[in-house]
Amino acid sequence: YHPDKQEADVPAGEVEERVQRFIEIDQAWKILGNEETKKEYDLQRRADNLTEEWPLHDQVYLEEMSWNEDEQLYTLSCRCGGNYSVFKSETKAVSLVCCDTCSLVIEIL
């Protein structure tokens, strides 16, 4: 995602997405790479999770999930052995996905 590592033939819209992703990664590194800011971040996440209606296990990008072309389905393994699954047609409307086995939920970014 680094701007200096982009190929010349990447469409403009995709370049913009990649730059935005790089900025997000850079910001995350700046927060998580510093002991104090990481501690603050962890405390804030813990407080946010306590007020959530669902036990939010993780936040993931759709690109991190496995894609099944035949079923038009994105999946991600849960730590319990179950799966988080979302159909391609649902990806615009769905942001929280429940595990099919336990009570954990992921948020799709």
Biopython code that builds the backbone (N, CA, C, O; Angstrom):
import numpy as np
from Bio.PDB.StructureBuilder import StructureBuilder

atoms = [
    (1, "TYR", "N", (0.799, -1.204, 0.000)),
    (1, "TYR", "CA", (0.000, 0.000, 0.000)),
    (1, "TYR", "C", (0.844, 1.272, 0.000)),
    (1, "TYR", "O", (0.301, 2.366, -0.155)),
    (2, "HIS", "N", (2.128, 1.153, 0.167)),
    (2, "HIS", "CA", (2.981, 2.333, 0.250)),
    (2, "HIS", "C", (2.926, 3.102, -1.070)),
    (2, "HIS", "O", (3.082, 2.506, -2.136)),
    (3, "PRO", "N", (2.708, 4.413, -1.013)),
    (3, "PRO", "CA", (2.590, 5.218, -2.241)),
    (3, "PRO", "C", (3.794, 5.107, -3.173)),
    (3, "PRO", "O", (3.633, 5.182, -4.391)),
    (4, "ASP", "N", (4.978, 4.934, -2.635)),
    (4, "ASP", "CA", (6.176, 4.823, -3.474)),
    (4, "ASP", "C", (6.279, 3.472, -4.176)),
    (4, "ASP", "O", (7.085, 3.314, -5.093)),
    (5, "LYS", "N", (5.483, 2.508, -3.762)),
    (5, "LYS", "CA", (5.566, 1.158, -4.313)),
    (5, "LYS", "C", (4.431, 0.850, -5.290)),
    (5, "LYS", "O", (4.269, -0.305, -5.684)),
    (6, "GLN", "N", (3.641, 1.850, -5.690)),
    (6, "GLN", "CA", (2.501, 1.639, -6.581)),
    (6, "GLN", "C", (2.956, 1.439, -8.021)),
    (6, "GLN", "O", (3.913, 2.061, -8.482)),
    (7, "GLU", "N", (2.249, 0.557, -8.718)),
    (7, "GLU", "CA", (2.521, 0.360, -10.138)),
    (7, "GLU", "C", (1.923, 1.527, -10.917)),
    (7, "GLU", "O", (0.977, 2.166, -10.456)),
    (8, "ALA", "N", (2.468, 1.802, -12.082)),
    (8, "ALA", "CA", (2.028, 2.953, -12.880)),
    (8, "ALA", "C", (0.643, 2.754, -13.494)),
    (8, "ALA", "O", (-0.055, 3.734, -13.756)),
    (9, "ASP", "N", (0.230, 1.505, -13.728)),
    (9, "ASP", "CA", (-1.027, 1.251, -14.436)),
    (9, "ASP", "C", (-2.228, 1.011, -13.513)),
    (9, "ASP", "O", (-3.244, 0.481, -13.962)),
    (10, "VAL", "N", (-2.132, 1.386, -12.250)),
    (10, "VAL", "CA", (-3.239, 1.210, -11.308)),
    (10, "VAL", "C", (-4.273, 2.307, -11.562)),
    (10, "VAL", "O", (-3.910, 3.479, -11.658)),
    (11, "PRO", "N", (-5.583, 1.941, -11.676)),
    (11, "PRO", "CA", (-6.630, 2.948, -11.897)),
    (11, "PRO", "C", (-6.649, 3.994, -10.780)),
    (11, "PRO", "O", (-6.334, 3.693, -9.628)),
    (12, "ALA", "N", (-7.021, 5.225, -11.136)),
    (12, "ALA", "CA", (-6.990, 6.353, -10.192)),
    (12, "ALA", "C", (-7.792, 6.069, -8.927)),
    (12, "ALA", "O", (-7.326, 6.368, -7.828)),
    (13, "GLY", "N", (-8.987, 5.498, -9.060)),
    (13, "GLY", "CA", (-9.813, 5.197, -7.888)),
    (13, "GLY", "C", (-9.136, 4.222, -6.949)),
    (13, "GLY", "O", (-9.232, 4.354, -5.729)),
    (14, "GLU", "N", (-8.458, 3.251, -7.513)),
    (14, "GLU", "CA", (-7.767, 2.260, -6.690)),
    (14, "GLU", "C", (-6.545, 2.869, -6.010)),
    (14, "GLU", "O", (-6.223, 2.518, -4.875)),
    (15, "VAL", "N", (-5.868, 3.777, -6.700)),
    (15, "VAL", "CA", (-4.720, 4.465, -6.096)),
    (15, "VAL", "C", (-5.185, 5.221, -4.862)),
    (15, "VAL", "O", (-4.528, 5.197, -3.821)),
    (16, "GLU", "N", (-6.326, 5.895, -4.988)),
    (16, "GLU", "CA", (-6.877, 6.654, -3.867)),
    (16, "GLU", "C", (-7.189, 5.734, -2.683)),
    (16, "GLU", "O", (-6.891, 6.064, -1.536)),
    (17, "GLU", "N", (-7.796, 4.573, -2.975)),
    (17, "GLU", "CA", (-8.095, 3.598, -1.922)),
    (17, "GLU", "C", (-6.813, 3.101, -1.259)),
    (17, "GLU", "O", (-6.756, 2.969, -0.036)),
    (18, "ARG", "N", (-5.799, 2.829, -2.052)),
    (18, "ARG", "CA", (-4.527, 2.336, -1.511)),
    (18, "ARG", "C", (-3.839, 3.387, -0.649)),
    (18, "ARG", "O", (-3.266, 3.064, 0.392)),
    (19, "VAL", "N", (-3.895, 4.639, -1.081)),
    (19, "VAL", "CA", (-3.299, 5.720, -0.289)),
    (19, "VAL", "C", (-4.041, 5.850, 1.034)),
    (19, "VAL", "O", (-3.422, 6.017, 2.084)),
    (20, "GLN", "N", (-5.381, 5.774, 0.983)),
    (20, "GLN", "CA", (-6.173, 5.856, 2.213)),
    (20, "GLN", "C", (-5.823, 4.698, 3.147)),
    (20, "GLN", "O", (-5.678, 4.894, 4.354)),
    (21, "ARG", "N", (-5.690, 3.514, 2.601)),
    (21, "ARG", "CA", (-5.325, 2.334, 3.401)),
    (21, "ARG", "C", (-3.938, 2.533, 4.021)),
    (21, "ARG", "O", (-3.726, 2.191, 5.185)),
    (22, "PHE", "N", (-3.000, 3.082, 3.252)),
    (22, "PHE", "CA", (-1.663, 3.356, 3.774)),
    (22, "PHE", "C", (-1.733, 4.339, 4.937)),
    (22, "PHE", "O", (-1.063, 4.152, 5.953)),
    (23, "ILE", "N", (-2.540, 5.384, 4.791)),
    (23, "ILE", "CA", (-2.692, 6.376, 5.864)),
    (23, "ILE", "C", (-3.250, 5.716, 7.121)),
    (23, "ILE", "O", (-2.789, 5.995, 8.228)),
    (24, "GLU", "N", (-4.249, 4.833, 6.951)),
    (24, "GLU", "CA", (-4.818, 4.121, 8.098)),
    (24, "GLU", "C", (-3.769, 3.245, 8.782)),
    (24, "GLU", "O", (-3.679, 3.213, 10.009)),
    (25, "ILE", "N", (-2.983, 2.539, 7.979)),
    (25, "ILE", "CA", (-1.936, 1.671, 8.529)),
    (25, "ILE", "C", (-0.887, 2.505, 9.252)),
    (25, "ILE", "O", (-0.431, 2.134, 10.334)),
    (26, "ASP", "N", (-0.506, 3.626, 8.659)),
    (26, "ASP", "CA", (0.485, 4.509, 9.269)),
    (26, "ASP", "C", (-0.021, 5.064, 10.602)),
    (26, "ASP", "O", (0.722, 5.108, 11.583)),
    (27, "GLN", "N", (-1.283, 5.484, 10.632)),
    (27, "GLN", "CA", (-1.860, 5.999, 11.879)),
    (27, "GLN", "C", (-1.905, 4.906, 12.944)),
    (27, "GLN", "O", (-1.591, 5.150, 14.109)),
    (28, "ALA", "N", (-2.296, 3.705, 12.537)),
    (28, "ALA", "CA", (-2.342, 2.588, 13.485)),
    (28, "ALA", "C", (-0.948, 2.306, 14.036)),
    (28, "ALA", "O", (-0.790, 2.070, 15.234)),
    (29, "TRP", "N", (0.059, 2.328, 13.172)),
    (29, "TRP", "CA", (1.432, 2.080, 13.617)),
    (29, "TRP", "C", (1.878, 3.132, 14.624)),
    (29, "TRP", "O", (2.524, 2.813, 15.621)),
    (30, "LYS", "N", (1.529, 4.388, 14.357)),
    (30, "LYS", "CA", (1.919, 5.465, 15.266)),
    (30, "LYS", "C", (1.269, 5.296, 16.638)),
    (30, "LYS", "O", (1.884, 5.603, 17.659)),
    (31, "ILE", "N", (0.042, 4.814, 16.664)),
    (31, "ILE", "CA", (-0.652, 4.597, 17.943)),
    (31, "ILE", "C", (-0.124, 3.341, 18.633)),
    (31, "ILE", "O", (0.231, 3.377, 19.811)),
    (32, "LEU", "N", (-0.074, 2.237, 17.899)),
    (32, "LEU", "CA", (0.294, 0.957, 18.506)),
    (32, "LEU", "C", (1.793, 0.797, 18.710)),
    (32, "LEU", "O", (2.221, -0.055, 19.489)),
    (33, "GLY", "N", (2.591, 1.595, 18.032)),
    (33, "GLY", "CA", (4.038, 1.517, 18.166)),
    (33, "GLY", "C", (4.578, 2.275, 19.367)),
    (33, "GLY", "O", (5.762, 2.171, 19.688)),
    (34, "ASN", "N", (3.728, 3.028, 20.023)),
    (34, "ASN", "CA", (4.121, 3.811, 21.191)),
    (34, "ASN", "C", (3.434, 3.226, 22.419)),
    (34, "ASN", "O", (2.213, 3.070, 22.435)),
    (35, "GLU", "N", (4.200, 2.908, 23.428)),
    (35, "GLU", "CA", (3.683, 2.252, 24.636)),
    (35, "GLU", "C", (2.515, 3.016, 25.273)),
    (35, "GLU", "O", (1.499, 2.420, 25.631)),
    (36, "GLU", "N", (2.665, 4.323, 25.410)),
    (36, "GLU", "CA", (1.631, 5.138, 26.066)),
    (36, "GLU", "C", (0.346, 5.217, 25.240)),
    (36, "GLU", "O", (-0.748, 5.010, 25.765)),
    (37, "THR", "N", (0.483, 5.519, 23.944)),
    (37, "THR", "CA", (-0.719, 5.645, 23.116)),
    (37, "THR", "C", (-1.400, 4.293, 22.917)),
    (37, "THR", "O", (-2.621, 4.231, 22.771)),
    (38, "LYS", "N", (-0.621, 3.210, 22.911)),
    (38, "LYS", "CA", (-1.216, 1.874, 22.810)),
    (38, "LYS", "C", (-2.028, 1.568, 24.059)),
    (38, "LYS", "O", (-3.122, 1.010, 23.967)),
    (39, "LYS", "N", (-1.506, 1.925, 25.218)),
    (39, "LYS", "CA", (-2.219, 1.705, 26.470)),
    (39, "LYS", "C", (-3.552, 2.469, 26.467)),
    (39, "LYS", "O", (-4.587, 1.932, 26.862)),
    (40, "GLU", "N", (-3.508, 3.732, 26.013)),
    (40, "GLU", "CA", (-4.731, 4.538, 25.915)),
    (40, "GLU", "C", (-5.720, 3.909, 24.935)),
    (40, "GLU", "O", (-6.918, 3.840, 25.208)),
    (41, "TYR", "N", (-5.209, 3.455, 23.798)),
    (41, "TYR", "CA", (-6.048, 2.826, 22.781)),
    (41, "TYR", "C", (-6.714, 1.567, 23.336)),
    (41, "TYR", "O", (-7.917, 1.371, 23.162)),
    (42, "ASP", "N", (-5.937, 0.720, 24.001)),
    (42, "ASP", "CA", (-6.480, -0.512, 24.575)),
    (42, "ASP", "C", (-7.567, -0.218, 25.603)),
    (42, "ASP", "O", (-8.598, -0.890, 25.626)),
    (43, "LEU", "N", (-7.344, 0.773, 26.445)),
    (43, "LEU", "CA", (-8.350, 1.145, 27.443)),
    (43, "LEU", "C", (-9.629, 1.643, 26.779)),
    (43, "LEU", "O", (-10.731, 1.310, 27.216)),
    (44, "GLN", "N", (-9.484, 2.433, 25.734)),
    (44, "GLN", "CA", (-10.657, 2.944, 25.020)),
    (44, "GLN", "C", (-11.417, 1.812, 24.342)),
    (44, "GLN", "O", (-12.646, 1.772, 24.394)),
    (45, "ARG", "N", (-10.695, 0.891, 23.706)),
    (45, "ARG", "CA", (-11.344, -0.265, 23.060)),
    (45, "ARG", "C", (-12.086, -1.113, 24.079)),
    (45, "ARG", "O", (-13.207, -1.555, 23.828)),
    (46, "ARG", "N", (-11.464, -1.340, 25.228)),
    (46, "ARG", "CA", (-12.101, -2.125, 26.282)),
    (46, "ARG", "C", (-13.388, -1.445, 26.750)),
    (46, "ARG", "O", (-14.415, -2.103, 26.921)),
    (47, "ALA", "N", (-13.332, -0.143, 26.954)),
    (47, "ALA", "CA", (-14.517, 0.613, 27.379)),
    (47, "ALA", "C", (-15.603, 0.566, 26.305)),
    (47, "ALA", "O", (-16.781, 0.401, 26.622)),
    (48, "ASP", "N", (-15.218, 0.707, 25.049)),
    (48, "ASP", "CA", (-16.186, 0.642, 23.953)),
    (48, "ASP", "C", (-16.840, -0.731, 23.881)),
    (48, "ASP", "O", (-18.050, -0.831, 23.679)),
    (49, "ASN", "N", (-16.054, -1.784, 24.043)),
    (49, "ASN", "CA", (-16.599, -3.144, 23.978)),
    (49, "ASN", "C", (-17.575, -3.429, 25.110)),
    (49, "ASN", "O", (-18.524, -4.192, 24.931)),
    (50, "LEU", "N", (-17.353, -2.829, 26.263)),
    (50, "LEU", "CA", (-18.264, -3.045, 27.386)),
    (50, "LEU", "C", (-19.632, -2.429, 27.140)),
    (50, "LEU", "O", (-20.626, -2.890, 27.701)),
    (51, "THR", "N", (-19.696, -1.405, 26.317)),
    (51, "THR", "CA", (-20.976, -0.764, 26.023)),
    (51, "THR", "C", (-21.640, -1.348, 24.779)),
    (51, "THR", "O", (-22.761, -0.964, 24.447)),
    (52, "GLU", "N", (-20.980, -2.253, 24.097)),
    (52, "GLU", "CA", (-21.535, -2.872, 22.898)),
    (52, "GLU", "C", (-22.633, -3.862, 23.263)),
    (52, "GLU", "O", (-22.589, -4.519, 24.304)),
    (53, "GLU", "N", (-23.617, -3.948, 22.375)),
    (53, "GLU", "CA", (-24.696, -4.911, 22.538)),
    (53, "GLU", "C", (-24.187, -6.331, 22.256)),
    (53, "GLU", "O", (-24.651, -7.294, 22.867)),
    (54, "TRP", "N", (-23.234, -6.452, 21.331)),
    (54, "TRP", "CA", (-22.648, -7.734, 20.952)),
    (54, "TRP", "C", (-21.190, -7.770, 21.405)),
    (54, "TRP", "O", (-20.530, -6.732, 21.443)),
    (55, "PRO", "N", (-20.687, -8.945, 21.747)),
    (55, "PRO", "CA", (-19.258, -9.051, 22.086)),
    (55, "PRO", "C", (-18.421, -8.971, 20.803)),
    (55, "PRO", "O", (-18.237, -9.975, 20.115)),
    (56, "LEU", "N", (-17.926, -7.797, 20.492)),
    (56, "LEU", "CA", (-17.165, -7.577, 19.264)),
    (56, "LEU", "C", (-15.785, -8.209, 19.394)),
    (56, "LEU", "O", (-14.969, -7.799, 20.219)),
    (57, "HIS", "N", (-15.545, -9.215, 18.562)),
    (57, "HIS", "CA", (-14.276, -9.941, 18.611)),
    (57, "HIS", "C", (-13.172, -9.214, 17.850)),
    (57, "HIS", "O", (-12.028, -9.163, 18.302)),
    (58, "ASP", "N", (-13.518, -8.652, 16.692)),
    (58, "ASP", "CA", (-12.477, -8.062, 15.855)),
    (58, "ASP", "C", (-13.100, -7.151, 14.808)),
    (58, "ASP", "O", (-14.300, -7.213, 14.540)),
    (59, "GLN", "N", (-12.273, -6.315, 14.231)),
    (59, "GLN", "CA", (-12.650, -5.496, 13.087)),
    (59, "GLN", "C", (-11.767, -5.943, 11.934)),
    (59, "GLN", "O", (-10.543, -5.978, 12.061)),
    (60, "VAL", "N", (-12.386, -6.284, 10.810)),
    (60, "VAL", "CA", (-11.624, -6.793, 9.667)),
    (60, "VAL", "C", (-12.063, -6.095, 8.386)),
    (60, "VAL", "O", (-13.195, -5.626, 8.264)),
    (61, "TYR", "N", (-11.146, -6.042, 7.448)),
    (61, "TYR", "CA", (-11.471, -5.562, 6.112)),
    (61, "TYR", "C", (-11.958, -6.752, 5.304)),
    (61, "TYR", "O", (-11.492, -7.876, 5.495)),
    (62, "LEU", "N", (-12.891, -6.505, 4.407)),
    (62, "LEU", "CA", (-13.449, -7.554, 3.566)),
    (62, "LEU", "C", (-12.341, -8.314, 2.837)),
    (62, "LEU", "O", (-12.443, -9.523, 2.629)),
    (63, "GLU", "N", (-11.287, -7.599, 2.451)),
    (63, "GLU", "CA", (-10.176, -8.219, 1.726)),
    (63, "GLU", "C", (-9.440, -9.262, 2.567)),
    (63, "GLU", "O", (-8.737, -10.112, 2.020)),
    (64, "GLU", "N", (-9.595, -9.204, 3.891)),
    (64, "GLU", "CA", (-8.932, -10.165, 4.775)),
    (64, "GLU", "C", (-9.695, -11.488, 4.852)),
    (64, "GLU", "O", (-9.169, -12.488, 5.341)),
    (65, "MET", "N", (-10.939, -11.484, 4.365)),
    (65, "MET", "CA", (-11.761, -12.688, 4.420)),
    (65, "MET", "C", (-11.504, -13.543, 3.181)),
    (65, "MET", "O", (-11.083, -13.036, 2.142)),
    (66, "SER", "N", (-11.762, -14.848, 3.303)),
    (66, "SER", "CA", (-11.612, -15.759, 2.163)),
    (66, "SER", "C", (-12.815, -15.597, 1.240)),
    (66, "SER", "O", (-13.942, -15.410, 1.699)),
    (67, "TRP", "N", (-12.566, -15.671, -0.051)),
    (67, "TRP", "CA", (-13.625, -15.486, -1.042)),
    (67, "TRP", "C", (-13.927, -16.805, -1.732)),
    (67, "TRP", "O", (-13.015, -17.487, -2.202)),
    (68, "ASN", "N", (-15.222, -17.173, -1.797)),
    (68, "ASN", "CA", (-15.665, -18.370, -2.499)),
    (68, "ASN", "C", (-16.461, -17.912, -3.718)),
    (68, "ASN", "O", (-17.598, -17.457, -3.596)),
    (69, "GLU", "N", (-15.856, -18.037, -4.879)),
    (69, "GLU", "CA", (-16.470, -17.559, -6.128)),
    (69, "GLU", "C", (-17.779, -18.284, -6.426)),
    (69, "GLU", "O", (-18.756, -17.652, -6.829)),
    (70, "ASP", "N", (-17.810, -19.610, -6.231)),
    (70, "ASP", "CA", (-19.009, -20.394, -6.548)),
    (70, "ASP", "C", (-20.216, -19.959, -5.726)),
    (70, "ASP", "O", (-21.323, -19.838, -6.252)),
    (71, "GLU", "N", (-20.001, -19.726, -4.443)),
    (71, "GLU", "CA", (-21.101, -19.354, -3.551)),
    (71, "GLU", "C", (-21.271, -17.844, -3.410)),
    (71, "GLU", "O", (-22.227, -17.378, -2.791)),
    (72, "GLN", "N", (-20.326, -17.069, -3.996)),
    (72, "GLN", "CA", (-20.351, -15.609, -3.853)),
    (72, "GLN", "C", (-20.400, -15.237, -2.376)),
    (72, "GLN", "O", (-21.237, -14.444, -1.945)),
    (73, "LEU", "N", (-19.472, -15.836, -1.599)),
    (73, "LEU", "CA", (-19.494, -15.750, -0.148)),
    (73, "LEU", "C", (-18.107, -15.444, 0.408)),
    (73, "LEU", "O", (-17.115, -16.050, 0.003)),
    (74, "TYR", "N", (-18.056, -14.499, 1.337)),
    (74, "TYR", "CA", (-16.834, -14.198, 2.080)),
    (74, "TYR", "C", (-16.911, -14.943, 3.411)),
    (74, "TYR", "O", (-17.963, -14.959, 4.049)),
    (75, "THR", "N", (-15.806, -15.560, 3.836)),
    (75, "THR", "CA", (-15.788, -16.252, 5.128)),
    (75, "THR", "C", (-14.495, -15.947, 5.873)),
    (75, "THR", "O", (-13.470, -15.612, 5.280)),
    (76, "LEU", "N", (-14.581, -16.076, 7.197)),
    (76, "LEU", "CA", (-13.421, -15.908, 8.061)),
    (76, "LEU", "C", (-13.591, -16.881, 9.214)),
    (76, "LEU", "O", (-14.674, -16.974, 9.791)),
    (77, "SER", "N", (-12.537, -17.603, 9.554)),
    (77, "SER", "CA", (-12.601, -18.559, 10.660)),
    (77, "SER", "C", (-12.634, -17.832, 11.991)),
    (77, "SER", "O", (-11.931, -16.843, 12.198)),
    (78, "CYS", "N", (-13.460, -18.338, 12.883)),
    (78, "CYS", "CA", (-13.547, -17.816, 14.246)),
    (78, "CYS", "C", (-12.629, -18.645, 15.134)),
    (78, "CYS", "O", (-12.290, -19.779, 14.794)),
    (79, "ARG", "N", (-12.232, -18.089, 16.254)),
    (79, "ARG", "CA", (-11.336, -18.818, 17.156)),
    (79, "ARG", "C", (-12.002, -20.052, 17.758)),
    (79, "ARG", "O", (-11.314, -20.945, 18.252)),
    (80, "CYS", "N", (-13.342, -20.112, 17.723)),
    (80, "CYS", "CA", (-14.058, -21.268, 18.270)),
    (80, "CYS", "C", (-14.109, -22.428, 17.285)),
    (80, "CYS", "O", (-14.501, -23.536, 17.651)),
    (81, "GLY", "N", (-13.715, -22.182, 16.035)),
    (81, "GLY", "CA", (-13.781, -23.213, 15.006)),
    (81, "GLY", "C", (-14.923, -22.986, 14.029)),
    (81, "GLY", "O", (-14.983, -23.634, 12.984)),
    (82, "GLY", "N", (-15.824, -22.076, 14.357)),
    (82, "GLY", "CA", (-16.926, -21.725, 13.466)),
    (82, "GLY", "C", (-16.468, -20.742, 12.402)),
    (82, "GLY", "O", (-15.271, -20.531, 12.208)),
    (83, "ASN", "N", (-17.431, -20.146, 11.718)),
    (83, "ASN", "CA", (-17.117, -19.198, 10.646)),
    (83, "ASN", "C", (-17.998, -17.961, 10.700)),
    (83, "ASN", "O", (-19.160, -18.016, 11.101)),
    (84, "TYR", "N", (-17.416, -16.854, 10.289)),
    (84, "TYR", "CA", (-18.166, -15.640, 10.003)),
    (84, "TYR", "C", (-18.382, -15.677, 8.495)),
    (84, "TYR", "O", (-17.424, -15.842, 7.740)),
    (85, "SER", "N", (-19.626, -15.525, 8.044)),
    (85, "SER", "CA", (-19.913, -15.600, 6.612)),
    (85, "SER", "C", (-20.823, -14.460, 6.191)),
    (85, "SER", "O", (-21.759, -14.097, 6.902)),
    (86, "VAL", "N", (-20.534, -13.903, 5.025)),
    (86, "VAL", "CA", (-21.387, -12.849, 4.470)),
    (86, "VAL", "C", (-21.380, -12.975, 2.948)),
    (86, "VAL", "O", (-20.325, -13.081, 2.322)),
    (87, "PHE", "N", (-22.586, -12.962, 2.366)),
    (87, "PHE", "CA", (-22.707, -13.032, 0.915)),
    (87, "PHE", "C", (-22.312, -11.696, 0.293)),
    (87, "PHE", "O", (-22.495, -10.636, 0.890)),
    (88, "LYS", "N", (-21.770, -11.771, -0.911)),
    (88, "LYS", "CA", (-21.336, -10.558, -1.603)),
    (88, "LYS", "C", (-22.474, -9.550, -1.705)),
    (88, "LYS", "O", (-22.256, -8.347, -1.557)),
    (89, "SER", "N", (-23.685, -10.035, -1.956)),
    (89, "SER", "CA", (-24.844, -9.151, -2.101)),
    (89, "SER", "C", (-25.191, -8.420, -0.807)),
    (89, "SER", "O", (-25.893, -7.409, -0.841)),
    (90, "GLU", "N", (-24.714, -8.915, 0.329)),
    (90, "GLU", "CA", (-25.013, -8.309, 1.627)),
    (90, "GLU", "C", (-23.933, -7.344, 2.114)),
    (90, "GLU", "O", (-24.139, -6.643, 3.104)),
    (91, "THR", "N", (-22.805, -7.300, 1.445)),
    (91, "THR", "CA", (-21.656, -6.569, 1.983)),
    (91, "THR", "C", (-21.886, -5.075, 2.142)),
    (91, "THR", "O", (-21.293, -4.464, 3.032)),
    (92, "LYS", "N", (-22.716, -4.471, 1.322)),
    (92, "LYS", "CA", (-22.976, -3.026, 1.443)),
    (92, "LYS", "C", (-23.880, -2.724, 2.637)),
    (92, "LYS", "O", (-23.750, -1.672, 3.262)),
    (93, "ALA", "N", (-24.797, -3.646, 2.958)),
    (93, "ALA", "CA", (-25.789, -3.406, 4.009)),
    (93, "ALA", "C", (-25.368, -3.928, 5.382)),
    (93, "ALA", "O", (-25.916, -3.504, 6.400)),
    (94, "VAL", "N", (-24.406, -4.840, 5.417)),
    (94, "VAL", "CA", (-24.032, -5.505, 6.669)),
    (94, "VAL", "C", (-22.692, -4.986, 7.166)),
    (94, "VAL", "O", (-21.736, -4.888, 6.397)),
    (95, "SER", "N", (-22.621, -4.653, 8.454)),
    (95, "SER", "CA", (-21.321, -4.278, 9.015)),
    (95, "SER", "C", (-20.931, -5.210, 10.154)),
    (95, "SER", "O", (-19.745, -5.363, 10.447)),
    (96, "LEU", "N", (-21.917, -5.838, 10.804)),
    (96, "LEU", "CA", (-21.638, -6.794, 11.873)),
    (96, "LEU", "C", (-22.019, -8.191, 11.405)),
    (96, "LEU", "O", (-23.099, -8.401, 10.853)),
    (97, "VAL", "N", (-21.113, -9.147, 11.631)),
    (97, "VAL", "CA", (-21.351, -10.527, 11.213)),
    (97, "VAL", "C", (-21.138, -11.439, 12.407)),
    (97, "VAL", "O", (-20.087, -11.403, 13.048)),
    (98, "CYS", "N", (-22.144, -12.259, 12.705)),
    (98, "CYS", "CA", (-22.078, -13.195, 13.831)),
    (98, "CYS", "C", (-21.403, -14.494, 13.404)),
    (98, "CYS", "O", (-21.529, -14.930, 12.260)),
    (99, "CYS", "N", (-20.694, -15.096, 14.333)),
    (99, "CYS", "CA", (-20.130, -16.427, 14.111)),
    (99, "CYS", "C", (-21.289, -17.412, 14.034)),
    (99, "CYS", "O", (-22.293, -17.249, 14.727)),
    (100, "ASP", "N", (-21.153, -18.438, 13.189)),
    (100, "ASP", "CA", (-22.227, -19.420, 13.064)),
    (100, "ASP", "C", (-22.212, -20.461, 14.182)),
    (100, "ASP", "O", (-23.069, -21.345, 14.208)),
    (101, "THR", "N", (-21.251, -20.371, 15.105)),
    (101, "THR", "CA", (-21.149, -21.347, 16.189)),
    (101, "THR", "C", (-21.229, -20.723, 17.576)),
    (101, "THR", "O", (-21.883, -21.272, 18.463)),
    (102, "CYS", "N", (-20.573, -19.585, 17.776)),
    (102, "CYS", "CA", (-20.544, -18.967, 19.106)),
    (102, "CYS", "C", (-21.194, -17.579, 19.073)),
    (102, "CYS", "O", (-21.836, -17.218, 18.087)),
    (103, "SER", "N", (-21.031, -16.822, 20.124)),
    (103, "SER", "CA", (-21.681, -15.511, 20.225)),
    (103, "SER", "C", (-20.794, -14.350, 19.784)),
    (103, "SER", "O", (-21.205, -13.195, 19.897)),
    (104, "LEU", "N", (-19.598, -14.624, 19.287)),
    (104, "LEU", "CA", (-18.702, -13.545, 18.876)),
    (104, "LEU", "C", (-19.150, -12.910, 17.559)),
    (104, "LEU", "O", (-19.803, -13.539, 16.726)),
    (105, "VAL", "N", (-18.774, -11.646, 17.406)),
    (105, "VAL", "CA", (-19.165, -10.858, 16.241)),
    (105, "VAL", "C", (-17.936, -10.122, 15.713)),
    (105, "VAL", "O", (-17.087, -9.678, 16.486)),
    (106, "ILE", "N", (-17.852, -10.000, 14.391)),
    (106, "ILE", "CA", (-16.818, -9.156, 13.798)),
    (106, "ILE", "C", (-17.503, -7.974, 13.119)),
    (106, "ILE", "O", (-18.659, -8.049, 12.703)),
    (107, "GLU", "N", (-16.753, -6.888, 13.022)),
    (107, "GLU", "CA", (-17.227, -5.723, 12.286)),
    (107, "GLU", "C", (-16.432, -5.648, 10.996)),
    (107, "GLU", "O", (-15.203, -5.701, 11.007)),
    (108, "ILE", "N", (-17.144, -5.523, 9.885)),
    (108, "ILE", "CA", (-16.482, -5.403, 8.591)),
    (108, "ILE", "C", (-16.289, -3.929, 8.295)),
    (108, "ILE", "O", (-17.242, -3.150, 8.282)),
    (109, "LEU", "N", (-15.039, -3.559, 8.057)),
    (109, "LEU", "CA", (-14.707, -2.155, 7.784)),
    (109, "LEU", "C", (-14.756, -1.862, 6.302)),
    (109, "LEU", "O", (-14.504, -0.730, 5.888)),
]
sb = StructureBuilder()
sb.init_structure("model")
sb.init_model(0)
sb.init_chain("A")
sb.init_seg("    ")
for serial, (resi, resn, name, xyz) in enumerate(atoms, 1):
    if name == "N":
        sb.init_residue(resn, " ", resi, " ")
    sb.init_atom(name, np.array(xyz, "f"), 0.0, 1.0, " ", f" {name:<3s}", serial, name[0])
structure = sb.get_structure()
